[in-house]
Amino acid sequence: MSAITRYYQLIGFVTAARRCLATGVACLALFAGPRAALAAATGGAAGEPWQSLPPTPSLPTSAKSGYALVNGIRMFYAVFGQGLPVLLLHGGLGNSNYWGEVIPILVRNHYEVIVTDSRGHGRSTRTAEPYSYELMASDVLALLDYLKLTKVDLVGWSDGGIIGLAIAMRHPERLRRLFAYGANSDPSGARPDMEGNATWTSYIERTRGEYRQLSPTPQDYETFLAQIQAMWAQQPNFTAAQLKRITVRTAIVDGAHDEAIKPEHTRYLARTIPGAKLIILPDVSHFGMLQNPQEFSDAVTNVLK
């Protein structure tokens, strides 16, 4: 259980205790644990993990970090631990901090973990070129060259998973394994109702604040959001024939309660990519690395081993 999960359980327990003392409400639920106490305090069932968006963690202390000058941009990166290199790619609108609870687990499992902010995201700059997955994939390859890494395992979440698929199709020699979480191969794979989902809406609002805090162009979020949404509406456009040519050992992974990707599309990817392994994490959504980082990391390490 992660520190963040324990923190929220403790908050729920304390809230319930205070309400019991203040109102005289029966307190037997406290002895059933923090989750039951939270239900007693709120008058209903405690929220499930996939219905929440835990706080974005900070990055741990890195062995080294900096900016790679690639493709006309300054691309932020950080490196942690020692061992076989694993590159973590975040989702659209996000940044590398979203891996903050996954990194220590992978380091304890003897991996060298590399994170980066995609162009225009987080701390990285961008050029005037329109966003595309092919362009961001070329940034990643240039970063690997900058770091003198000939081959890595790649763990991609959402847009990061799409970038991983693009690299697997065009440059399979750079990847040992691909763990693609919450990815789609064309716009039809996205759920049409995700904009009305409370967790997804919370994510959009959160990234606005994170962009203002981290970006070298903090006032440009609305333009940034519009440009990324335009990319999502038109890209990616990977054909079944392209997916069938992937030779990298691939795991197609998602949460059982993903707000953004259709479950049938996830199954299509796993069915179409030769030898792909389908993994569905049972109690999380599109944000599995936040909602249950241990479960997410266990899935990663099982695939990489």
Buried (B, 14 or more C-beta within 10 A) or exposed (E): EBEBBEEBBEEBBBBBBEBBEEEEEEBEBBEEEBBBBBBBBBEEEBBEBBBBBBEBBEBBEBEEBEBBEBBEBBBBBBBBBEEEBBBBBBBBBBBBBBBBBBBBBBBEBEBBBBBBBBBBBBBBBBEEEEBBBEBBBBBBBBBBEBBEBEEBBBBBBBBBBBBBBBBBBBBBEBBBBBBBBBBBBBEEBBBEEBEEBEBBBEBEEBBBEBBEEBBEEEEBBEEBBEBBEEBBEEBBEBEBEBBEBBEBBBBBBBBEBBBBBBBEBBBBBBEBBEEBBBBBBEBBBBBBBBBBBEBBBBBBBEBBE
